[in-house]
Amino acid sequence: MIKPPLPANEAQRLAALQRYRILDTPREQEFEDLVTIARAICGTSMGAVTLIDGDRQWFKSLQGLEGEQTPRDVAFCAHAILQPTRLTVVEDALLDERFSGNPSVTADPSIRFYAGAPLLSSDGYALGTLCVFDSRPGQLARPQAEALQALSRQVSRLLEMRGLRRCIDHHQSEHDWYEARLAEYYVQLEQQNLELSEQTRTDPLTGLPNRRALALALTEAIERGTGVPPAVAIVDIDHFKQVNDIHGHNEGDRVLVELAGVLRAQFGGRGMAARYGGEEFVILMPRTSLAQAELQCQYLRQAVAHLPLGLPLTVSVGLAAQHPGESAQETLRRADAALYQAKTQGRDRVVVAG
């Protein structure tokens, strides 16, 4: 383990931190919400808003763990503030000499993955971080990294707003001006939080809606209950493990992105195509007869087989139409059972659920 050195501007940095008067204050929902969004986007079990004081790391928000503070010498974030303009990512702490002997790595909570985006004061000093971490090694896709940095700017903006609120309390004569500024900050924060929340419904690799977004859309389509019921298809890439094993995960990712492009082109204007997990995708076709849905799935199967990928690629499809009174999960279960039949019957085919 390497003890984090002090920044060259440590005295000025600590003075900036004290200016915010936030250390040892109660937890606040606004900070908790941003940590929740960060964890959802990055897919980690733990996250925090940290502030690095003279000899400690103090948590304004901490999720997935219990505690108020830790010694600065063992804080991942004390390393992260040394690069104020960059995101610090540790994919496997056991392989990083800065952290391999850290008690948070070798003992509970056994941190292996860490990503921290510095929180900057209005004059550019790194006060702490918005960070996410997990007990398993991991990586951040570029959209996840960009979202984490965007959220860190939101935390910094919250710090500024707290300062503005104190000024309002001390300068009642300027109340209207400060309130207008504060309202502007909250409007901007709300809009950006809405945009960031939308990212929790998008698969970062393919850009398609994810499982959560699909579940909401399917439930909404069923609840509408007008006319022809929706049809649902589960699409699975045949022998995808062999693609990863033989050609590598980068090639596997390329296959997923190419298939997502076909799904988006074929179903984007008439329903929804979502990444369900791994090599599985789900297609929602509202107000589509079972016969028409089967035809569209056959077109999809043929289109995939002719993709110019430089390697053979086929898909198996399980298709089901929603029955009256049937829940979204029940419809998906029948489509999944049909997909299983398609695989057992030789793959590269569409099977319709009864």
Buried (B, 14 or more C-beta within 10 A) or exposed (E): BEEBEBBEBBEBBBEBBEBBEBEEEEEBEBBBBBBBBBBBBBBBBBBBBBBBBEEBBBBBBBBBBEEEBBEBEBBBBBBBBBEBEEBBBBBBBBEBEBBBEBEBBBEEBEBBBBBBBBBBBEEEBBBBBBBBBBBEEBEBBEBBBBBBBBBBBBBBBBBBBBBBEEBBEEEEEEEEEBEEBBEEBBEEBEEBBEEBBEBBBBBBBBEBBBBEBBBEBBEEBBEEEEEBBBBBBBBBBBEBEEBBEEBEEEBBBBBBEBBBBBBBEBBEEEBBBBBBEEBBBBBBBBBBEBEEBBEBBBEBBEBBEEBEBEEEBBBBBBBBBBEEEBEBEEBBBBBBBBBBBBBEEEBBBBBBBE
